[in-house]
């Protein structure tokens, strides 16, 4: 995926106001099927796939035994024992290796990245556009089979922008035609740059920056991804962390101007120190926004988000100058 086509700001605006399309074929697509597939995924991932019935998708994570995030993952449940597991592109081999090592003989683990493409159609107009092309309007985290050019296409109401829309898994042979039809129907081609600004405005984490093997979902404020009522890799470590408290915590913040808080910049709030993990300019807000971690967890993390709550001093260092910023729990642009 290129960084941009027409330009990051134009593509960002297209997704927020109309419809954009991203070629995200770099993402993994691992089909896990056969008797025992559900039990296998349940024993590995921290969310409980049993809670997502056939025709549904789920956000989950593969953790280390210490509770760190190996990868954050979307799983599409096609049938009772048939799944598409979608790791980040850089982690395909790691996630696939764990699945293959734990799979019983009757469960097939097959990479679909070589014979399919993945297109993300995102924006307020995306559901109607997908329905016009595929004959099925995606529902949030719904999964269905559709037809395009006589071939089966898997359509899911998932994405990484915070807007309505979906992701289409189409055969390699039909991908060019599918993309051309989407563009002819009004979708704007979008690149990596706008994908990053869009996801950051929603506070969605990026693996390798906001999540890694030294960061747990509890530290990242993502405990909602953890289903405690089943066993999974890293569960015991997370339970200890939940009991004793986290060593660091994620914070979101908004600059008071157009300065951009880049990843790696220093953060501080009283005795708590840390670094920015993701930062960029928000085209919607017209100011810089960012995510980062502070250790030890600062007192302000205990306050509610209600208007008028005390706002402690949070600062980011940009080019040698400490600048005050406003604490803001993501999403940055939409209501909590």
Protein Blocks (a to p, Z undefined) as FASTA:
>chain_A
ZZbfnbmklmmmmmmmmcccddfklpccdddedehklmmmmmmmmbdfklpcghiacddd
dddfkopafbacddddfbfklccddddfklmmmmmmmmmmmpcfklccddfklmcccddd
edjklmmmmmmmnopacdehiacdddeehiacddddbdjeopacddddddfklmmmmmmm
mmmnopacddfklmmmmmmmnopacehilgcfkbcfklnopmmmpcfkbccehklmmmmm
mmnopfbdcdddddfbfbdcdehiacdehjbgcddfbdcddfknopacdddddddddfkl
mpcfbehiacddddddeehiacddddddddfkbcZZ
